[in-house]
């Protein structure tokens, strides 16, 4: 495994999916769904990393 983008992308995809899958879990001191926003950003970042790794090979 020479390309580190695949495991990094997979990690962020899993972490983002976990945050998005639990909409009832909220950050303690705010009413905004911070976990949802962070999860979506992680999903996008992980998807881009995996896409870049697949495109390269």
CHARMM-style PDB file with segment names, atoms N, HN, CA, C and O in Angstrom:
ATOM      1  N   UNK     1       0.844  -1.171   0.000  1.00  0.00      PROA
ATOM      2  CA  UNK     1       0.000   0.000   0.000  1.00  0.00      PROA
ATOM      3  C   UNK     1       0.896   1.242   0.000  1.00  0.00      PROA
ATOM      4  O   UNK     1       1.383   1.659   1.050  1.00  0.00      PROA
ATOM      5  N   UNK     2       1.104   1.815  -1.151  1.00  0.00      PROA
ATOM      6  HN  UNK     2       0.708   1.476  -2.004  1.00  0.00      PROA
ATOM      7  CA  UNK     2       1.964   2.982  -1.268  1.00  0.00      PROA
ATOM      8  C   UNK     2       1.204   4.287  -1.118  1.00  0.00      PROA
ATOM      9  O   UNK     2       1.797   5.314  -0.788  1.00  0.00      PROA
ATOM     10  N   UNK     3      -0.092   4.261  -1.354  1.00  0.00      PROA
ATOM     11  HN  UNK     3      -0.573   3.426  -1.622  1.00  0.00      PROA
ATOM     12  CA  UNK     3      -0.882   5.476  -1.346  1.00  0.00      PROA
ATOM     13  C   UNK     3      -1.642   5.601  -0.023  1.00  0.00      PROA
ATOM     14  O   UNK     3      -2.518   4.791   0.277  1.00  0.00      PROA
ATOM     15  N   UNK     4      -1.304   6.602   0.747  1.00  0.00      PROA
ATOM     16  HN  UNK     4      -0.592   7.260   0.504  1.00  0.00      PROA
ATOM     17  CA  UNK     4      -1.947   6.791   2.051  1.00  0.00      PROA
ATOM     18  C   UNK     4      -3.317   7.441   1.950  1.00  0.00      PROA
ATOM     19  O   UNK     4      -4.024   7.544   2.952  1.00  0.00      PROA
ATOM     20  N   UNK     5      -3.704   7.881   0.760  1.00  0.00      PROA
ATOM     21  HN  UNK     5      -3.129   7.798  -0.054  1.00  0.00      PROA
ATOM     22  CA  UNK     5      -5.012   8.519   0.625  1.00  0.00      PROA
ATOM     23  C   UNK     5      -6.154   7.538   0.833  1.00  0.00      PROA
ATOM     24  O   UNK     5      -7.235   7.944   1.262  1.00  0.00      PROA
ATOM     25  N   UNK     6      -5.948   6.264   0.543  1.00  0.00      PROA
ATOM     26  HN  UNK     6      -5.070   5.934   0.195  1.00  0.00      PROA
ATOM     27  CA  UNK     6      -7.022   5.281   0.716  1.00  0.00      PROA
ATOM     28  C   UNK     6      -7.355   5.069   2.191  1.00  0.00      PROA
ATOM     29  O   UNK     6      -8.526   5.192   2.549  1.00  0.00      PROA
ATOM     30  N   UNK     7      -6.393   4.757   3.077  1.00  0.00      PROA
ATOM     31  HN  UNK     7      -5.442   4.657   2.786  1.00  0.00      PROA
ATOM     32  CA  UNK     7      -6.774   4.591   4.483  1.00  0.00      PROA
ATOM     33  C   UNK     7      -7.222   5.895   5.145  1.00  0.00      PROA
ATOM     34  O   UNK     7      -8.093   5.876   6.016  1.00  0.00      PROA
ATOM     35  N   UNK     8      -6.636   7.030   4.741  1.00  0.00      PROA
ATOM     36  HN  UNK     8      -5.929   7.045   4.034  1.00  0.00      PROA
ATOM     37  CA  UNK     8      -7.088   8.309   5.299  1.00  0.00      PROA
ATOM     38  C   UNK     8      -8.520   8.580   4.871  1.00  0.00      PROA
ATOM     39  O   UNK     8      -9.349   8.977   5.690  1.00  0.00      PROA
ATOM     40  N   UNK     9      -8.815   8.373   3.614  1.00  0.00      PROA
ATOM     41  HN  UNK     9      -8.142   8.051   2.948  1.00  0.00      PROA
ATOM     42  CA  UNK     9     -10.177   8.571   3.117  1.00  0.00      PROA
ATOM     43  C   UNK     9     -11.166   7.628   3.764  1.00  0.00      PROA
ATOM     44  O   UNK     9     -12.281   8.027   4.101  1.00  0.00      PROA
ATOM     45  N   UNK    10     -10.764   6.368   3.943  1.00  0.00      PROA
ATOM     46  HN  UNK    10      -9.858   6.044   3.670  1.00  0.00      PROA
ATOM     47  CA  UNK    10     -11.651   5.398   4.584  1.00  0.00      PROA
ATOM     48  C   UNK    10     -11.943   5.792   6.031  1.00  0.00      PROA
ATOM     49  O   UNK    10     -13.076   5.667   6.495  1.00  0.00      PROA
ATOM     50  N   UNK    11     -10.921   6.265   6.740  1.00  0.00      PROA
ATOM     51  HN  UNK    11     -10.000   6.366   6.363  1.00  0.00      PROA
ATOM     52  CA  UNK    11     -11.115   6.708   8.124  1.00  0.00      PROA
ATOM     53  C   UNK    11     -12.119   7.852   8.191  1.00  0.00      PROA
ATOM     54  O   UNK    11     -13.034   7.827   9.014  1.00  0.00      PROA
ATOM     55  N   UNK    12     -11.953   8.856   7.332  1.00  0.00      PROA
ATOM     56  HN  UNK    12     -11.209   8.877   6.664  1.00  0.00      PROA
ATOM     57  CA  UNK    12     -12.859   9.992   7.366  1.00  0.00      PROA
ATOM     58  C   UNK    12     -14.260   9.614   6.894  1.00  0.00      PROA
ATOM     59  O   UNK    12     -15.239  10.182   7.378  1.00  0.00      PROA
ATOM     60  N   UNK    13     -14.378   8.678   5.970  1.00  0.00      PROA
ATOM     61  HN  UNK    13     -13.583   8.217   5.577  1.00  0.00      PROA
ATOM     62  CA  UNK    13     -15.700   8.214   5.559  1.00  0.00      PROA
ATOM     63  C   UNK    13     -16.420   7.518   6.710  1.00  0.00      PROA
ATOM     64  O   UNK    13     -17.611   7.741   6.928  1.00  0.00      PROA
ATOM     65  N   UNK    14     -15.701   6.679   7.441  1.00  0.00      PROA
ATOM     66  HN  UNK    14     -14.734   6.497   7.264  1.00  0.00      PROA
ATOM     67  CA  UNK    14     -16.313   5.970   8.572  1.00  0.00      PROA
ATOM     68  C   UNK    14     -16.674   6.941   9.686  1.00  0.00      PROA
ATOM     69  O   UNK    14     -17.779   6.883  10.225  1.00  0.00      PROA
ATOM     70  N   UNK    15     -15.745   7.840  10.037  1.00  0.00      PROA
ATOM     71  HN  UNK    15     -14.847   7.886   9.599  1.00  0.00      PROA
ATOM     72  CA  UNK    15     -16.018   8.804  11.109  1.00  0.00      PROA
ATOM     73  C   UNK    15     -17.169   9.733  10.728  1.00  0.00      PROA
ATOM     74  O   UNK    15     -18.025  10.032  11.561  1.00  0.00      PROA
ATOM     75  N   UNK    16     -17.198  10.187   9.487  1.00  0.00      PROA
ATOM     76  HN  UNK    16     -16.503   9.944   8.810  1.00  0.00      PROA
ATOM     77  CA  UNK    16     -18.290  11.049   9.033  1.00  0.00      PROA
ATOM     78  C   UNK    16     -19.621  10.331   9.023  1.00  0.00      PROA
ATOM     79  O   UNK    16     -20.644  10.910   9.389  1.00  0.00      PROA
ATOM     80  N   UNK    17     -19.620   9.068   8.604  1.00  0.00      PROA
ATOM     81  HN  UNK    17     -18.789   8.598   8.307  1.00  0.00      PROA
ATOM     82  CA  UNK    17     -20.861   8.297   8.605  1.00  0.00      PROA
ATOM     83  C   UNK    17     -21.390   8.095  10.020  1.00  0.00      PROA
ATOM     84  O   UNK    17     -22.600   8.137  10.245  1.00  0.00      PROA
ATOM     85  N   UNK    18     -20.499   7.878  10.961  1.00  0.00      PROA
ATOM     86  HN  UNK    18     -19.517   7.843  10.779  1.00  0.00      PROA
ATOM     87  CA  UNK    18     -20.933   7.726  12.352  1.00  0.00      PROA
ATOM     88  C   UNK    18     -21.557   9.013  12.882  1.00  0.00      PROA
ATOM     89  O   UNK    18     -22.570   8.965  13.579  1.00  0.00      PROA
ATOM     90  N   UNK    19     -20.971  10.146  12.564  1.00  0.00      PROA
ATOM     91  HN  UNK    19     -20.148  10.185  11.998  1.00  0.00      PROA
ATOM     92  CA  UNK    19     -21.527  11.407  13.039  1.00  0.00      PROA
ATOM     93  C   UNK    19     -22.860  11.742  12.370  1.00  0.00      PROA
ATOM     94  O   UNK    19     -23.767  12.259  13.021  1.00  0.00      PROA
ATOM     95  N   UNK    20     -22.981  11.452  11.088  1.00  0.00      PROA
ATOM     96  HN  UNK    20     -22.244  11.032  10.558  1.00  0.00      PROA
ATOM     97  CA  UNK    20     -24.223  11.741  10.375  1.00  0.00      PROA
ATOM     98  C   UNK    20     -25.322  10.776  10.793  1.00  0.00      PROA
ATOM     99  O   UNK    20     -26.494  11.152  10.823  1.00  0.00      PROA
ATOM    100  N   UNK    21     -24.964   9.538  11.116  1.00  0.00      PROA
ATOM    101  HN  UNK    21     -24.012   9.233  11.092  1.00  0.00      PROA
ATOM    102  CA  UNK    21     -25.963   8.520  11.453  1.00  0.00      PROA
ATOM    103  C   UNK    21     -26.608   8.751  12.811  1.00  0.00      PROA
ATOM    104  O   UNK    21     -27.650   8.163  13.102  1.00  0.00      PROA
ATOM    105  N   UNK    22     -26.017   9.586  13.641  1.00  0.00      PROA
ATOM    106  HN  UNK    22     -25.171  10.063  13.405  1.00  0.00      PROA
ATOM    107  CA  UNK    22     -26.575   9.849  14.967  1.00  0.00      PROA
ATOM    108  C   UNK    22     -27.031  11.309  15.064  1.00  0.00      PROA
ATOM    109  O   UNK    22     -26.341  12.128  15.670  1.00  0.00      PROA
ATOM    110  N   UNK    23     -28.185  11.643  14.475  1.00  0.00      PROA
ATOM    111  HN  UNK    23     -28.746  10.977  13.983  1.00  0.00      PROA
ATOM    112  CA  UNK    23     -28.612  13.044  14.494  1.00  0.00      PROA
ATOM    113  C   UNK    23     -29.050  13.523  15.882  1.00  0.00      PROA
ATOM    114  O   UNK    23     -29.075  14.728  16.135  1.00  0.00      PROA
ATOM    115  N   UNK    24     -29.386  12.620  16.762  1.00  0.00      PROA
ATOM    116  HN  UNK    24     -29.365  11.641  16.557  1.00  0.00      PROA
ATOM    117  CA  UNK    24     -29.826  13.031  18.095  1.00  0.00      PROA
ATOM    118  C   UNK    24     -28.652  13.434  18.984  1.00  0.00      PROA
ATOM    119  O   UNK    24     -28.855  14.122  19.984  1.00  0.00      PROA
ATOM    120  N   UNK    25     -27.444  13.028  18.649  1.00  0.00      PROA
ATOM    121  HN  UNK    25     -27.279  12.469  17.836  1.00  0.00      PROA
ATOM    122  CA  UNK    25     -26.267  13.407  19.432  1.00  0.00      PROA
ATOM    123  C   UNK    25     -25.882  14.828  19.061  1.00  0.00      PROA
ATOM    124  O   UNK    25     -25.565  15.111  17.906  1.00  0.00      PROA
ATOM    125  N   UNK    26     -25.908  15.715  20.032  1.00  0.00      PROA
ATOM    126  HN  UNK    26     -26.166  15.486  20.971  1.00  0.00      PROA
ATOM    127  CA  UNK    26     -25.607  17.122  19.783  1.00  0.00      PROA
ATOM    128  C   UNK    26     -24.419  17.548  20.621  1.00  0.00      PROA
ATOM    129  O   UNK    26     -24.120  16.953  21.656  1.00  0.00      PROA
ATOM    130  N   UNK    27     -23.748  18.587  20.157  1.00  0.00      PROA
ATOM    131  HN  UNK    27     -23.991  19.071  19.316  1.00  0.00      PROA
ATOM    132  CA  UNK    27     -22.686  19.182  20.952  1.00  0.00      PROA
ATOM    133  C   UNK    27     -23.323  19.822  22.181  1.00  0.00      PROA
ATOM    134  O   UNK    27     -24.390  20.421  22.052  1.00  0.00      PROA
ATOM    135  N   UNK    28     -22.723  19.727  23.365  1.00  0.00      PROA
ATOM    136  HN  UNK    28     -21.856  19.240  23.470  1.00  0.00      PROA
ATOM    137  CA  UNK    28     -23.387  20.114  24.603  1.00  0.00      PROA
ATOM    138  C   UNK    28     -23.811  21.582  24.720  1.00  0.00      PROA
ATOM    139  O   UNK    28     -24.900  21.828  25.238  1.00  0.00      PROA
ATOM    140  N   UNK    29     -23.058  22.539  24.291  1.00  0.00      PROA
ATOM    141  HN  UNK    29     -22.174  22.339  23.870  1.00  0.00      PROA
ATOM    142  CA  UNK    29     -23.369  23.931  24.604  1.00  0.00      PROA
ATOM    143  C   UNK    29     -23.966  24.717  23.440  1.00  0.00      PROA
ATOM    144  O   UNK    29     -23.865  25.944  23.410  1.00  0.00      PROA
ATOM    145  N   UNK    30     -24.574  24.045  22.504  1.00  0.00      PROA
ATOM    146  HN  UNK    30     -24.657  23.049  22.528  1.00  0.00      PROA
ATOM    147  CA  UNK    30     -25.153  24.746  21.365  1.00  0.00      PROA
ATOM    148  C   UNK    30     -26.406  24.035  20.883  1.00  0.00      PROA
ATOM    149  O   UNK    30     -26.597  22.846  21.135  1.00  0.00      PROA
ATOM    150  N   UNK    31     -27.250  24.771  20.191  1.00  0.00      PROA
ATOM    151  HN  UNK    31     -27.095  25.738  19.986  1.00  0.00      PROA
ATOM    152  CA  UNK    31     -28.461  24.180  19.612  1.00  0.00      PROA
ATOM    153  C   UNK    31     -28.245  23.777  18.150  1.00  0.00      PROA
ATOM    154  O   UNK    31     -29.071  23.070  17.573  1.00  0.00      PROA
ATOM    155  N   UNK    32     -27.158  24.217  17.565  1.00  0.00      PROA
ATOM    156  HN  UNK    32     -26.487  24.792  18.034  1.00  0.00      PROA
ATOM    157  CA  UNK    32     -26.859  23.877  16.170  1.00  0.00      PROA
ATOM    158  C   UNK    32     -26.388  22.423  16.072  1.00  0.00      PROA
ATOM    159  O   UNK    32     -25.697  21.933  16.965  1.00  0.00      PROA
ATOM    160  N   UNK    33     -26.755  21.742  15.003  1.00  0.00      PROA
ATOM    161  HN  UNK    33     -27.316  22.140  14.277  1.00  0.00      PROA
ATOM    162  CA  UNK    33     -26.312  20.352  14.820  1.00  0.00      PROA
ATOM    163  C   UNK    33     -24.858  20.285  14.333  1.00  0.00      PROA
ATOM    164  O   UNK    33     -24.588  19.951  13.179  1.00  0.00      PROA
ATOM    165  N   UNK    34     -23.947  20.607  15.227  1.00  0.00      PROA
ATOM    166  HN  UNK    34     -24.166  20.879  16.164  1.00  0.00      PROA
ATOM    167  CA  UNK    34     -22.518  20.664  14.881  1.00  0.00      PROA
ATOM    168  C   UNK    34     -22.013  19.300  14.429  1.00  0.00      PROA
ATOM    169  O   UNK    34     -21.218  19.214  13.493  1.00  0.00      PROA
ATOM    170  N   UNK    35     -22.462  18.245  15.075  1.00  0.00      PROA
ATOM    171  HN  UNK    35     -23.108  18.315  15.836  1.00  0.00      PROA
ATOM    172  CA  UNK    35     -22.016  16.904  14.695  1.00  0.00      PROA
ATOM    173  C   UNK    35     -22.442  16.569  13.270  1.00  0.00      PROA
ATOM    174  O   UNK    35     -21.693  15.926  12.535  1.00  0.00      PROA
ATOM    175  N   UNK    36     -23.631  16.998  12.878  1.00  0.00      PROA
ATOM    176  HN  UNK    36     -24.240  17.520  13.475  1.00  0.00      PROA
ATOM    177  CA  UNK    36     -24.098  16.753  11.518  1.00  0.00      PROA
ATOM    178  C   UNK    36     -23.229  17.499  10.515  1.00  0.00      PROA
ATOM    179  O   UNK    36     -22.822  16.929   9.503  1.00  0.00      PROA
ATOM    180  N   UNK    37     -22.944  18.761  10.787  1.00  0.00      PROA
ATOM    181  HN  UNK    37     -23.274  19.224  11.609  1.00  0.00      PROA
ATOM    182  CA  UNK    37     -22.114  19.547   9.880  1.00  0.00      PROA
ATOM    183  C   UNK    37     -20.705  18.968   9.784  1.00  0.00      PROA
ATOM    184  O   UNK    37     -20.160  18.841   8.687  1.00  0.00      PROA
ATOM    185  N   UNK    38     -20.123  18.623  10.909  1.00  0.00      PROA
ATOM    186  HN  UNK    38     -20.566  18.726  11.799  1.00  0.00      PROA
ATOM    187  CA  UNK    38     -18.777  18.047  10.905  1.00  0.00      PROA
ATOM    188  C   UNK    38     -18.772  16.697  10.176  1.00  0.00      PROA
ATOM    189  O   UNK    38     -17.832  16.391   9.443  1.00  0.00      PROA
ATOM    190  N   UNK    39     -19.806  15.903  10.375  1.00  0.00      PROA
ATOM    191  HN  UNK    39     -20.570  16.151  10.972  1.00  0.00      PROA
ATOM    192  CA  UNK    39     -19.903  14.614   9.692  1.00  0.00      PROA
ATOM    193  C   UNK    39     -20.000  14.761   8.185  1.00  0.00      PROA
ATOM    194  O   UNK    39     -19.391  13.993   7.439  1.00  0.00      PROA
ATOM    195  N   UNK    40     -20.763  15.744   7.738  1.00  0.00      PROA
ATOM    196  HN  UNK    40     -21.257  16.367   8.344  1.00  0.00      PROA
ATOM    197  CA  UNK    40     -20.872  15.975   6.293  1.00  0.00      PROA
ATOM    198  C   UNK    40     -19.539  16.428   5.698  1.00  0.00      PROA
ATOM    199  O   UNK    40     -19.161  16.001   4.608  1.00  0.00      PROA
ATOM    200  N   UNK    41     -18.838  17.289   6.417  1.00  0.00      PROA
ATOM    201  HN  UNK    41     -19.145  17.636   7.303  1.00  0.00      PROA
ATOM    202  CA  UNK    41     -17.526  17.730   5.938  1.00  0.00      PROA
ATOM    203  C   UNK    41     -16.561  16.549   5.886  1.00  0.00      PROA
ATOM    204  O   UNK    41     -15.788  16.421   4.936  1.00  0.00      PROA
ATOM    205  N   UNK    42     -16.601  15.685   6.902  1.00  0.00      PROA
ATOM    206  HN  UNK    42     -17.229  15.790   7.673  1.00  0.00      PROA
ATOM    207  CA  UNK    42     -15.728  14.512   6.912  1.00  0.00      PROA
ATOM    208  C   UNK    42     -16.069  13.563   5.773  1.00  0.00      PROA
ATOM    209  O   UNK    42     -15.170  12.996   5.152  1.00  0.00      PROA
ATOM    210  N   UNK    43     -17.362  13.378   5.488  1.00  0.00      PROA
ATOM    211  HN  UNK    43     -18.093  13.838   5.993  1.00  0.00      PROA
ATOM    212  CA  UNK    43     -17.754  12.517   4.373  1.00  0.00      PROA
ATOM    213  C   UNK    43     -17.244  13.060   3.046  1.00  0.00      PROA
ATOM    214  O   UNK    43     -16.748  12.302   2.212  1.00  0.00      PROA
ATOM    215  N   UNK    44     -17.361  14.350   2.850  1.00  0.00      PROA
ATOM    216  HN  UNK    44     -17.764  14.966   3.527  1.00  0.00      PROA
ATOM    217  CA  UNK    44     -16.882  14.953   1.603  1.00  0.00      PROA
ATOM    218  C   UNK    44     -15.365  14.819   1.493  1.00  0.00      PROA
ATOM    219  O   UNK    44     -14.848  14.437   0.443  1.00  0.00      PROA
ATOM    220  N   UNK    45     -14.653  15.133   2.577  1.00  0.00      PROA
ATOM    221  HN  UNK    45     -15.074  15.443   3.430  1.00  0.00      PROA
ATOM    222  CA  UNK    45     -13.192  15.034   2.557  1.00  0.00      PROA
ATOM    223  C   UNK    45     -12.749  13.593   2.296  1.00  0.00      PROA
ATOM    224  O   UNK    45     -11.861  13.358   1.476  1.00  0.00      PROA
ATOM    225  N   UNK    46     -13.361  12.628   2.988  1.00  0.00      PROA
ATOM    226  HN  UNK    46     -14.082  12.819   3.654  1.00  0.00      PROA
ATOM    227  CA  UNK    46     -13.010  11.225   2.778  1.00  0.00      PROA
ATOM    228  C   UNK    46     -13.303  10.768   1.365  1.00  0.00      PROA
ATOM    229  O   UNK    46     -12.521  10.027   0.770  1.00  0.00      PROA
ATOM    230  N   UNK    47     -14.434  11.211   0.824  1.00  0.00      PROA
ATOM    231  HN  UNK    47     -15.070  11.813   1.307  1.00  0.00      PROA
ATOM    232  CA  UNK    47     -14.775  10.855  -0.549  1.00  0.00      PROA
ATOM    233  C   UNK    47     -13.789  11.420  -1.558  1.00  0.00      PROA
ATOM    234  O   UNK    47     -13.424  10.750  -2.524  1.00  0.00      PROA
ATOM    235  N   UNK    48     -13.360  12.657  -1.332  1.00  0.00      PROA
ATOM    236  HN  UNK    48     -13.656  13.201  -0.547  1.00  0.00      PROA
ATOM    237  CA  UNK    48     -12.373  13.266  -2.231  1.00  0.00      PROA
ATOM    238  C   UNK    48     -11.046  12.525  -2.148  1.00  0.00      PROA
ATOM    239  O   UNK    48     -10.404  12.294  -3.172  1.00  0.00      PROA
ATOM    240  N   UNK    49     -10.629  12.152  -0.946  1.00  0.00      PROA
ATOM    241  HN  UNK    49     -11.151  12.341  -0.114  1.00  0.00      PROA
ATOM    242  CA  UNK    49      -9.364  11.432  -0.795  1.00  0.00      PROA
ATOM    243  C   UNK    49      -9.410  10.082  -1.509  1.00  0.00      PROA
ATOM    244  O   UNK    49      -8.461   9.719  -2.204  1.00  0.00      PROA
ATOM    245  N   UNK    50     -10.487   9.348  -1.347  1.00  0.00      PROA
ATOM    246  HN  UNK    50     -11.258   9.643  -0.782  1.00  0.00      PROA
ATOM    247  CA  UNK    50     -10.610   8.042  -1.998  1.00  0.00      PROA
ATOM    248  C   UNK    50     -10.691   8.226  -3.513  1.00  0.00      PROA
ATOM    249  O   UNK    50     -10.093   7.461  -4.270  1.00  0.00      PROA
ATOM    250  N   UNK    51     -11.429   9.237  -3.948  1.00  0.00      PROA
ATOM    251  HN  UNK    51     -11.915   9.859  -3.334  1.00  0.00      PROA
ATOM    252  CA  UNK    51     -11.540   9.501  -5.377  1.00  0.00      PROA
ATOM    253  C   UNK    51     -10.183   9.838  -5.990  1.00  0.00      PROA
ATOM    254  O   UNK    51      -9.842   9.350  -7.068  1.00  0.00      PROA
ATOM    255  N   UNK    52      -9.412  10.675  -5.297  1.00  0.00      PROA
ATOM    256  HN  UNK    52      -9.689  11.071  -4.422  1.00  0.00      PROA
ATOM    257  CA  UNK    52      -8.082  11.019  -5.796  1.00  0.00      PROA
ATOM    258  C   UNK    52      -7.163   9.794  -5.853  1.00  0.00      PROA
ATOM    259  O   UNK    52      -6.371   9.651  -6.784  1.00  0.00      PROA
ATOM    260  N   UNK    53      -7.271   8.919  -4.858  1.00  0.00      PROA
ATOM    261  HN  UNK    53      -7.914   9.035  -4.101  1.00  0.00      PROA
ATOM    262  CA  UNK    53      -6.443   7.708  -4.850  1.00  0.00      PROA
ATOM    263  C   UNK    53      -6.840   6.766  -5.990  1.00  0.00      PROA
ATOM    264  O   UNK    53      -5.977   6.177  -6.641  1.00  0.00      PROA
ATOM    265  N   UNK    54      -8.129   6.626  -6.224  1.00  0.00      PROA
ATOM    266  HN  UNK    54      -8.830   7.104  -5.695  1.00  0.00      PROA
ATOM    267  CA  UNK    54      -8.596   5.740  -7.297  1.00  0.00      PROA
ATOM    268  C   UNK    54      -8.277   6.323  -8.665  1.00  0.00      PROA
ATOM    269  O   UNK    54      -7.971   5.582  -9.599  1.00  0.00      PROA
ATOM    270  N   UNK    55      -8.344   7.637  -8.790  1.00  0.00      PROA
ATOM    271  HN  UNK    55      -8.592   8.239  -8.031  1.00  0.00      PROA
ATOM    272  CA  UNK    55      -8.057   8.273 -10.057  1.00  0.00      PROA
ATOM    273  C   UNK    55      -6.590   8.118 -10.433  1.00  0.00      PROA
ATOM    274  O   UNK    55      -6.251   7.969 -11.607  1.00  0.00      PROA
ATOM    275  N   UNK    56      -5.724   8.153  -9.425  1.00  0.00      PROA
ATOM    276  HN  UNK    56      -5.999   8.273  -8.471  1.00  0.00      PROA
ATOM    277  CA  UNK    56      -4.279   8.053  -9.655  1.00  0.00      PROA
ATOM    278  C   UNK    56      -3.873   6.666 -10.151  1.00  0.00      PROA
ATOM    279  O   UNK    56      -2.982   6.545 -10.992  1.00  0.00      PROA
ATOM    280  N   UNK    57      -4.516   5.628  -9.640  1.00  0.00      PROA
ATOM    281  HN  UNK    57      -5.240   5.726  -8.957  1.00  0.00      PROA
ATOM    282  CA  UNK    57      -4.093   4.265  -9.995  1.00  0.00      PROA
ATOM    283  C   UNK    57      -4.802   3.707 -11.200  1.00  0.00      PROA
ATOM    284  OT1 UNK    57      -4.538   2.573 -11.601  1.00  0.00      PROA
TER     285      UNK     57
END
